[in-house]
Amino acid sequence: MMKTDTILENLNPEQHAAVTADKGHVLVLAGAGSGKTRVLVHRIAWLLTEQCESPHAILAVTFTNKAAAEMRHRLEELVDFAGQRMWLGTFHSLAHRMLRIHWQEAHLSENFQILDSEDQLRLVRRMIKELNLDEKQWPAKQAQWFINGKKEEGFRSHHIEPQGDPAARTLLRIYQAYEVHCQKNSLVDFTELLLRCHELLLENSHLLAHYQQRFNYILVDEFQDTNSLQYAWLRLLAGENAWVMVVGDDDQSIYGWRGAKVENIQQFCQHFTDTKVIRLEQNYRSTKVILDAANHVINHNQGRLGKVLWTELREGEAISVYNAYNEVDEARFITARIQQAALQGMPNTDIAILYRSNVQSRTLEEALLQAGISYRIYGGLRFYDRAEIKDALAYVRLVYNPHDDQAFERAVQTPPRGIGDKTMELIRENARNQQISLWLATKELIDSQNMTSRVTNVLTHFYGLITAMQGEASTMELHETLDMIIARSGLIPHFQQERGEKGQVRIENLSELVDAARLFVYDADDEFPIMAAFLAHAALESGERQSSDDNAVQLMTLHSAKGLEFPLVFMCGMEEGLFPHYMCLGDPRQIEEERRLCYVGMTRARRKLFLTYAESRRLHGNETRNRPSRFLKELPPDCYEEVRLRSKTIKTVSPLKRMAVESRDENEEGLMLGQRVYHQLFGEGLILAFEGDGAHKRVQVRFDKQGTKWLVATFAKLVPI
């Protein structure tokens, strides 16, 4: 074991108080960058050494396998102990461990199997078919969401009363059938792990007594992210004997959409009497100006437990707020600032671009690619690598070239059309035997009339759908073609089955794909048709172009950024309806969660923070003009400055007195971003962007009837309207 003074070395007074707290319940309010993992690890080391507790007597719970591994590694560096003897892990892994030990009492077979999310979805779909329900009316995703949601609240199917609601009755039937099948075959999904474990303890008093006597100390990380079932399980294990220490931050509770209850941390002191509250408010990450601004914003939330971050670091640069004309201008500004940072010696790995929705990444990716800046999508996929984009493009490729076998294979499966594996193998065999495409093989099978009427009908419907779309596409503009194909394919209702934000994001990405086609710059001198050029553009920007350079800018959603930090951070899309998200605007509780998300984003920045918003933004197929985000208005005036771009000079002006910008980026020809202009050949349009200098300067214009084009500024002879 390590000496006590080594364990307590370099702890600040509040960290020291948390690590060495006497027996009792403790709530550690750990602000962003305040060293919460350090406190948890050192607390366990303190218990093992100074308190002489056995590893058997400690239960430590966290949310991710990565966090659990990091805690175990740090602990092994501090003290000499057999890590496997301690119950340290995620909620799922600890529940699984308990069920493996007590499988008989849990009414499971010794070799019970765990269903991952995809396995569970397939089983739910099977139950729907066995109940003779139409999956178009009763989507498997919706039923899966219903089942998991009820389990997270602790409800078995026999606990639920549909109360005359026909939809609820049907979902309950699916839940009942699923439950019977899982019990019969000893199958356990992720949510079931904890529910079954909770029931195991409730129904077996001797086991509950055993574990309540065994665990003298229970420590929980990221407590603000616990849901109802997780908290109930913890309270049950704690009983009257265990001392519970929870570490978390109500200001960083950002997962309400997936069941997290911020009320758990807010009400902890009511549930565990005589709780000692310790606030970790010293931040070791960010400058004073960033922390002051973040504190000011989060203070607009009601019912907070109260905490003010401070630092001994320098004051730091003011936060920069940039009002872009549109999303293209926003992306170019961010790219230019990244290039400027590189000239000053900052590596790309020190830079992060954060956004509220994945749909925002496409414009940013294109600007970074054009500037030759390496980047990576953290915790997600690049725009053209996302499944829903590949699904849509498969239909586009098939309409453009029906003999594209890879596109055929993907399109025929999503959304499901009743064309199963046996039918597909029949099509493939016919294609191999005759050395023809899957498309032609399908047509021959339809004409042969050698299949069942059901198979013939589904193949005929799919073949007819693609043929009809080919006819419509022949008279349409590029973006109109994509819009039509996405609408006719059935992808939108298919993704609407994914309840919550995930399905909505997929649908938003499909709208963004249409916008990408609308803004696609097509060189009329190309030998390829515009559709071929666009598909080539999409292919080149997908997987193989993912940066393998270790020195890459990180792009990520604000949710993905939690727990990370970067010297330079850009938070973009700071507009009402985008951030806070439009789905949250009518609900004060959701607005507060959005504000917590803003607080999380701001406190990712160590040295410099940029906040950007656009006057005009094209999203979901529409161009909108949103007000600046309320979170910008909540910034203290002495913490930020507004940045303006005029010609080639970057200027800063006094703090905002109003959230509007009057002028924009005027150039030598007297043209400005956002200006309406007339061209002798292409007609009227709107200026989107400028590029280059002198004789090589180009201007991007979105013409009302001719689409978006790049023109050489000196020869375009654009006339302001």
N, C-alpha and C positions, 0 to 999 in steps of 0.2 A: 504494500500500500504506500501511497505517496504522502509526504508530510502535509499537515494541515495548512501551514503557511504558504506552501506552493499552490494549493488549491485556491486559496483566497488572494493570491497575488494578482495585482493589476485590476481588481474589481473596484468600481466606484462605490460610494456609500450605499446607494439604493440597491445595486447588484449584490453587494455584501449582505445587506439586510435580508434580501430574498433568499440567498444561498444558505444563510445561517439561521433562518427563522426557526423559532421554537416550535414544539408540537402544536398543531392547530391548523385550521384551514387558511389558505393564502390565495388571494387573487392578485396576480402580477399584471398590471396594466403596462404592457411593453410597447412603447411607441416605435414607429418606424426607425430602423437603424440603431436601436438602443441596446442590442446584444442579448436578445431573449434566448437564443439557442445556447449561448455561453452560460446564461443563468441556469437553464435546465440541466445542462451537463454538469456544471459545477455543483449544483444542488444534489444531484445523485451521488457525485463523488464525495461530497460532504457527509451525506447519510451513511455511505459505506465506510468512511474512515472515522470521522469524529463521533457519529452516532452508533457506529458498529452494527449497522443494519445488515442483514443478509440480503444478497441479490434476490433471493426467493421472495422477500417481503416487499419488493418494489414493483409497481406496475407503471410503465411509462408509455403513453399513447401519443401518436402523431398522425398526420394525414397521408403522407406519401412514403413510399418505400425509400425514396432518395433521402428524405429528411431523417427517417429512422436509421438508415445506414450511416449518415453523417454523425448523428448523435452517438451511435455505437462506436464509430471510429474515434471520435474526440474523447469519449469516455475511456477507451482502451489506452489512449495516450496519457490520460491523467492518472489512472489507477490500474493496478494489476488485479483483474477479476475475470472470472469465466463468464463471458458475455452471454453464452447460450443459456445460462441459468436464470437470467433476468427476463421477465416478460416485457420486452421493449419492441414495439412495432406499430403498425397501423391498426385501425379499428378492425378491418377485414382480416388481417393476418392473425390478430390475437383471438378473434372470435373463431376463426378456423382452427386454431390450435386447441381451443377449449372443446370444440365439437369433435375433433379427432380423438381427444382423450376420453370423452364421455359420449361416444356415438350411440351406445345402447340407450342411455337415458334420454338422448335427443331424438329417439325413434328413427335412427338412420342405420343404414348398413355400414359395416366397417370400412368399406371402400367406396363411400359416397363420392359422387362426382360434382365438380363445380362447373356451373354454366357461365361462360363469359357473356357479354352483352349480345354478341351476334348469335351465339348458341340459343340464348333465351328468346331472341326475336324469332328465330326459325321455329322454335317449339311453340311459341304463341301463334304463329301463322298456321302451324299444323292443327292446333286446337280449334282455330276459327274454321278451318276446312272440315274438321270432324263434326263441328256443330252445324254444318251446312249453312254457314253465314257467308254473305258476299263481302269479300275483303275490301272491295271498293267502298262499301258503305261502312265497314268496320275494319279500318286499317290496323295492321298488326302493331305498328309503332304506337298508335293511340292506346291500344289495349296494354302494351308493355308499360307505357307511361302510367296508366291507371293502376296496374298491379304494383309497380315499384313505389308509386306515391302512397298507396294504402299501406304497404308494408313499412315504409318509413314512418308512418304515423302509428304503427303497431297493430294494424287491423288485418285479421284474417278474413276470408270471405264470409264466414258465418257471423262476423261482427257487424257486417254492413247491411243496412236497411235501405233498399232502393227508393222506398216511399213513393211508388207510383210513377217514377220517371222511367219511360221505356228504354232510353239510352243507357241509364245506369243499370237497369235490369239485365240488359244484354252484356254489358261489360262485366257485370258480376258473374254471369254464366261462364264467360271466358275465363275469369279468374278462378272460378270453382273447378272447371275442367283442367286448367293448368296446375292448380294445387293438387288435385287428385293424381295426375300423371307424375308430377315431381315426387310426391310421397311414395307412390308405387315403385318408382324406379330409382329412388334415393338420389335425386338431383337437387342441387342447392345453387341458387343464383346469388349474386353479390349481396343484394339487399337481404335475402333470406339468411345469410350467414349470421348477421347481427340479430335479426328477429328471432331466429331459432335459438341462438345463444341466450338471449334475454328470457325466452320462454323456458329454456333449460333450467335457469337459476330460479325462476318463479315457481316452477312445478316440482323442484327437488330441493327441499329445505336443507337437507344435509349437505348438498353441494354448495348452496348459497352460503351456509354457515362456514364451510371449509374455506371458501375464497375470501369471505369477509374477515375471517381470522388470519388468513395467510397474508393478505396485502395490507401492511401497515401504512404504506404511503402510495398514493396515486397521483401521478403527475401527467398533465395534459397540455400538449402544445397546440397553438392555433385554436384556442377554445372558442373563439368567436365564429368559427366555421362549423360547429357541431349542429346536427339536426336533432329532432325530437327524440328519435329512437336511440341515437348515440348518447345523448345526455341521460336518458332514462336508464340505459345500461350502466353508465358510470355511477349514477346515484345508487343503483341497486348494489353494485359491487362495494361501494364505499360503506354502506350501512351506517352503523353508529360508531364504528371503531377506527376506520381508516382516516388518515389526515390527507386532505385533498389540496393540491396546489395546481391551479390552472393559470396558464400564461396565454395572454391574448390581447387584442386591441379592438374595442368596439368600433373605433374609427376606421378599421381596415376590414370590416365585415362586408364582403362584396359578392357573396355567393348565395343570396336569397333565392335566386332563380333556380337553384338546384337543391333547395331544401334547408339551407343553413338558417338558423334562428338567432339573430342578434340578441333576442330576448334572453337567451341562455346565459350570456355573460352579464347582461344588465341585471338579471335577477339572481345571480349566483349567491350574493350575500344574504338574500332572503331565504334561500334553500339550505344554505350551510351557515348556521349561526356562529356569531363571534368570529367572522372572517376578518383577517388582517389584509388590508389593501396596500400594496406597494406599487408606486408609480415609477417606471423607468422612463424618464423624460429627457435624459441627456442623449443626444443624437451624435453618432460618430461618423456620419455619412455626409450630410449636406451643409452648405454655408448658412449663415444666419438669415440672410435675406430670403432664401428659399423656404426655410422653416417658418419664418414669420408669416410669409404669404400663405403657406399651407395651414398653419394654425388659424389664420384669419378666415379662410374659406370654410374649414370644417366646423368652426364655431357657430356657423349658421344652422347646424343640425340641432334638433331638440332631444332632450333625454339622454345626453351623453354622460358618461361616467366622469368625464373631466380629466384633461391632461394637456400640458403645454410643452411642446418640444423645444429644447434649447441646445446650444452647442458652444464649445470653446473655440471652434474654428473661426476663421476670419469672416468679416461681413459678406464679402463676395460681390460678384456683379449683379446688377439688377436683372430681374426677369424681363425678357424681351417679348413683346406682343406684336405680332405682325398680322395686319389685315390684308389678305390677298383679294384680288379681284375674283378669281375662281380657283377651282381645284388644281388646274394646270399651273397657274401662277404660284399657288401655295407649294406645289411640289418643286418647282424651279427655285423658289426662294430657299427651301430646305436643302436642296442639292448644292446650291451656291455656297451656303454657309458650311456645309460639310467639306467642300473643296477648300474653303478658306481655313477651316480648322486643320485640314491636312497640311496646308502650307506652313502652319504654325507648329507642325510636328506631332499633332494628335493622331494616333492610330484609329482606324475605323472601328476596331473592337471597343473603343471607349464611347461609341455613339449609338444611341437608340432612338428610333422613331416609333412613337406610341399612337395608337388610334383606337376609337371606341368599337368600330366594326371592321371585320375583315374586308368588307367590300371597298374600303378606302385604299387598300394597298395597291390596286392596279395602277393608278395614276402615279403613285410614288415609285413603284417598280420601274415603270417606263422611263421616268425622269432619271433615275439612278443608272439604268442601263445605258441611256443615251449619253450620260456623263462619264460612263466607264467606271462607275463606283461599285465595288463588290458589295453584295449584301446577302443576308440570309433571313428567312422567315422563321422566327423563333416560335417553337411550339405549334407550328402549323405549316401549311403548304403555300407555295407561290400560287398566284392567281390561276394560271393556266394548268396547274397541277391538281387543282381541287376536283374532287369526284364529280360534282354537279356540272362543272365546266367541261370536263372530259365527256360526260354523258351528253350534254347539249351538242358539243362539237362532233360527237359520233353521228348524230342525226344530220348535222350540216354536211359532214363528209359523205354520208350515204346519199343524201339528196343530190349533192354535187357529182358524186361518182358511186353509183349503186353497186359496183363491182369491188368496192373496198371491203374485203372480208373482215378485217379487224373492226371496222366501224359497224358492220352488220352484227357481229357477235355482241358488241356492247349495247347497241341500240335495241336489239330484240329482247334484251333482258331487263332493261330499265326504262320505264316502269314495267313491272311484271305483266305479261299479256297472255299467260296460260300456255306459253311455248316452253315445254319442259325439256329436261335433258335428253329424253328418248327421242323427241321430235328433232332437237338440234343435231343429235348424232345421225339421225336419218338424213337430214339435210347435208351434213358434212360428208357422209358416205356417198350420197348421190353426186356431190361436187367432185369428190376424189375420183370416183369411177369414170366420170365423163370429162374430167379436167376442165371444169367450168367454175364460175364464182358461186358463192352461196346464194346470191341474189337469183341467178339463173336456175340454180338447183331448186330453189323454193318455188319459182314459177312452174317448173316442170312437175314438181310434186302436186301442186295445186291442179294443174291441167290433167294429171293422171287419174285423179279421183280414186286413188288406191288407199286413201287414209280414211279414218273415221270422220264423220261429219263435224265433230267438235274441232279436231285438229285442222281440217280443211278450212273451217270458218275462221279460226284465229290466224292462220297463215294468210288467208285471203284478206282479212282486215288489215294486217300489218303491211302486206304488199300494196294494197290499195291506198293506205295512208301515205306511204313514201311516194308513190306515183302521183298522188294528188298534190303533195307538197312540191314535187318537181315542177308541175305545171304552174302553180302559183308563183314559185320563185323566179320563173323565167321573165317576169315583168316587174320585178321589185328591185329597189335599191338594196345595198348590202345589209344595212341595219334592219330594214323592213323584212328581209328574208330571215334573218336570225330571230327577230321578234315573232314572226309567223311560225317558224319551225318549233321554237320553244313552246308557244301557245298550243300548237296542234299535237305535239309529242306526248302531252300528258305529264310532263315533268313537274310542272308547278303543283297540281293537285297531289302528285306523288310525294313531293317534299313537304307539302302542308300536313301530311300525316305525322311528321316529326314534331311533336308538341314542344312548345317552349322556343327558346331563342335559336337553337341549332337549325331547325327547319326554316325559320324566317331568314336566317343568314344565307342559307342556300338559295332561297328565292331572290334575295337581294343581289347575290352574286350573278344570277342569271340575268337580272336587269342590267347589271354592270357590264356583262358580256355584250349586250345589245349596244350599250354606250360605247364600248371599245370599238365595235364595228362602225358606229356612227362617226367616231373621231379618227378612224383608221386613215392614215395618210397614204394614198395610192398614187404611185407615179404612173402617169398615163403612158409613159414610154416603155413601161414593163411589157415583156412579151406574154406574161401570164394574165388571164382574166382576173378581175378583182377578187373573186371568191378564192381562187387558188392562192393569190398573194396573201390574203388574210389568213388562210389556213396555214400557210408556210410561216407567217409571222407568229401565229399562236404556237406552232410546233417548236420554233427556234427559241421561244421564251419559256418553254416548259422544262421538264426535268433536267435535261443535259446541260442547260444553261445555269442551273443552280450553282452558286459560287462554291468552288472547292478551296478558295483562298481563306486561310485562317484569319486574315485581316479584313473582316467584313462588317459592314454596318448591320445592326440588328433591327429588324422590323417585327413588331408584335402588337397584339391587342393589349389594352390596359389590364385586362384580367390576367393575361399571361405574364405581365411584368412584375406581379407581386413577388416579393422576395429577392428581386434583382436590383442592381444599382449600376449607374454609368456616370462618368464625368460630364457628358453632354447629352441632354435629352430634348427631343422635340415632341410636344404634344399637339397633334394637329386635329382639325375638324372641330374646333371649340365653338359650336353653334347650337342654338336651341333646335331640338328635333333630331340632332345627330349626337350631341353630348351636352346635356342629358338626352337620352334616346327618346324618340317620339312615343314609344310604347310605354314610357314611364311618366309622361307629362301630366296625366290626370290623377296620379296617386302620390300623395305626399310621402308615404313610406318608401316608395321606389325612388322618388327624387332624392331622398336622404341617402339611399344606397348609391345612387349615381354620384352624389357629392363625396361620399366616402371613396368611390373609385377615382374621382379627381384628386383627392388627397393622396391616395396611393400613388397615382401617376406622378404628381409633383415631387413626392419624397423619394422617387427613384433617382433624381438628379443630384449629383454630388457638387458640381461646380457651376454649371450653367444650364438654364432652363429657357426654352423657347415655347411660347404658346401661339398657335396660328389659327386663324379662322378666315373664311371666305365669304364675300358678299353674295356670290352666286355659286351654286354647286349642282352638278348634274349627278343624280343618284336615282337608282331604280327606274331609269328611263325618263325621268323628268328633271327639268332644270328648276331649282328652287332658290328663293332668296330668303334665307333665314336670319333671324336676329342673332347677334353675338350671344354666346352662352351666358347664362346667369352667373356661372362660376367666374367669368372674367370680371363681371361687375362687382363680385365679392372680394376681389383683390384689394389689399390696402394700397393707396396711391403712392406711398413712398417705397414700394417694393418692386415696381415695374416701370418700364419705359416703352413707348411705342416706337416701332421701327418703320420707316418709310423708305421705299425705293423710288428714286426719281432719276431718270436718265441712267447714268452708270454710277451714281454716288449713293452710298447708304447713309442716311441721316437718322438721328434719333431726336425726338421731340419730347416735350414735357408730358407727364402722365395724362392719360385719357380724361377728357372732360365729357366726352360723349363717345358712344361706340359706333362711330361712322367715319368713313374716309371720303374726302371730297375729290381728290385728284389721283391720277394713276400714271406712272411710267411713260411720260411723253417722250417721243424720239424726234430725230432730226426732221423727219417728213411731216411733223405736226400730228402724227397719229398716236392714239393712246389705247391701252388695253380696255376692252369693253366698249369701244366706239363702234357705231354703225357706219359702214362704208359702202360705196358702190363701185363695182368693177364692170368695165364695158362688156366683157364676155360672160361673166358668171353672175352678174346681178348684185343684189344687196346681200350683206352678210355682217357678221360680228367678229371683231378682232379678238383672238384668244391669246396670242403669245408672239414674242419677238425672239430672234435667234441670230447670233453673229454680229459683225460690225462692218461698216464701210460698204464696199461694193458687194460683199457677200452676205449682207444682212437680209434675213428673210422674215416674213410676217405670216402667221397662221390665221386664216380666216374661215369661220364656219358660215358658208353661204346658205341662204334659205332654201334654194332649190338644187344646188350642185354639190352639197356636202362640204367637208372640211378639206382645205388645200393649203399647201405652203407655197408662197410666192416670193420672188426676189423683190424686195421693197422698192428699189430704184426703178424697176421696169413695170411694176404692177399698176402704177398710176391710179391708186385707190383715192376715191373722192369722199371726204367725210360727209355724212348726211346730217 
